[in-house]
């Protein structure tokens, strides 16, 4: 039966590829082509990313239902196909063989008389615990929140409930369970975003659900009948907005046999630099109750926002991890929505709105006596490297040009750098263009903050909240050397400082593409020990 399902999926992929006339597909790399059809919107294509996933048209927000199966990474997402702002939610669908280039697929789940299809998750039911599989097949089970808009408008509080649907064709189409909802609302206004995980330690399905200002933990043996086990969150972490879009999973501490549980909680508003952001907690789980690690709790209490964040930029929200990653891979893989509810519906694109972040590998590290997550771009991006610029031992004693468009197109690049012996100077990288737009990012030694400054980055007037501040992130590493990876894709920058210990993601909209990268000291000269720039080729 697996071969039957796989053949159906491959047939659909071939048909879609032919429909979109995907010429020159490399048989060597076997990458899925993702070039959008050319449209007569020069401004639209100026801002459409080269490789970050965007829908061809219409509105997108949270990533949903991410799982891996038969060679493909599946991404579902909150989608309104009939407009470029938030509307009646569907689950859009895209697939990738490497998490870098994506193929948009037909809509997977539509709203119905019970409500809109809000955020949720999907798992591969490898043992057919649900009973939905036929002939030994492995069904895909999606769990989502039904949002009854009429109920909300009438003043009810129980307008959100949890439902499931199953797929027997590898996630192409879903059949909604006839006994929905599987979890009724206990009378809470915000009761949504179920994330399922198989708990191999306690041998049962777990589900975490955002409920107002807390996370509720459920368990099940069959994905249909759910038991409330406990809740978490009262008085812990940031509470400046509604909690939503949780994720929960065990992780081995890097280089050890110690296992800790990690809980993601997105919050809107209340982020460290305004608007939407995602915090995380590290602790232990006994099969029923999650308890935060004492050393991590101490770090929370001593932090500025009473929370630790997965990303200190303004544009990484509602991110979750993929299910069913093979043990032979072993990675924990993450993707987020690259926007912010402060201005997501106002950004200067019309045909489409929003993109996803690049996929990231997550590791758990013990630093001193506490724990931190490290995020890095997935290794698969290296297969797209083409033109390379490399220099060592550059003296930086003023504004120093590193590269411009005469040497390399900067619209899709990966940059790796190292700076040592910085002493009391800081550094500022700048992306600029002939129009006078600039995006600045770097490190201030005085306050020990990384920063991103997009106040002069081009079009910013569409929202008073878009460029109202410089984004800051306190450096947590005490390593005298500074290192970083920078991913640039037309209108976004993703910064991974100190091996991913501090991450900042931000979008921007220059009037023309940035065509020069330079660096300068904050105070006195220093050596840029090493910089390597790769053009990422997606043609």
ABEGO torsion letter per residue (X at the ends): XAAAAAAAAAAAAAAAAAAAGBBGBBAAAGBBBABBBBBBBAAAAAABBAABBBBABEBBBBBBGBBBBGGBBBBBBBBBAABABBBBBBBBBBBBAAGABBBBBBBABBBBAAEBBBBBBBBBBAAGAAGABBGGBBBBBBBBBBBBAAAAAAGBAAABBBBBBBBAAGGABBBBBAAOBABBBAGBABBBGBBBBBBAAAGBBBBBBBBEABBBBBBBAAGABBBBABBBGBGBEBAABBBBGBBBBBBBBBGBABBBBBBBBBBOBGBAAEEBBBBBBBBBBAGABBBBBAAAAAAAAABAAGBBBABABABBBGBBBBBGBBAAAGBBBBBBBBBBAAAAAABBBAABBEBBBBBBBBBBBBBEABBBBBBBBBAAAAAABBBBBBBBGBBBAEBBBABBAAABBAABBBBBBBBBGAEABBBBBBBBBAAGBBBBBEBBAAAGBBBBBAAAAEBAAABAAAAABBBBBBBABABABBBBBBBBBGABBBBBBGGGABBBBBBBBBABBBABBBBBBABBBBBBABBBBBBBBAX
